[in-house]
Amino acid sequence: MFARISTILAVFFFAMLAAASAVPRTDPPPATGSQCNAVGGDINCCNSLQQADDPVVKLLAGLLGIVLGPVEALIGLTCNPISVIGGGNSCTSQTVCCTGNNFSGGLLVVGCSPINIDL
């Protein structure tokens, strides 16, 4: 009798665990500056965009003491924030929308995607 109850509880527990697992978002990345602002992102000018498993990203994250975990979005390296409003802004590298954390003043920015913007 108790064996059946414990089996049912174990099955119920694992079913709930599977139902509560994190599912990655499949929203398309922002394509313009206004879409970036709408999702709460920041527009940056990054020298490069890399995958989270890139050796340079892993090295920088390790030196900064950052645990990236499973990141599907791109990582921006040496990024500077830019504003569409006002003059004097230019980006000769990659203009991106970043919705993740910014570490060491833009040395490493998580959750970036390229956007089209005229500066």
Buried (B, 14 or more C-beta within 10 A) or exposed (E): EEEEEEEEEEEEEEEEEEEEEEEEEEEEBBBBBEBBBEEEBBBBBBEBBBEBEBEEBBEBBEEEEBEBEEBEBBBBBBBBBBEBEEEEBEBEBBBBBBBBEBBEEBBBBBBBBBBEBEB
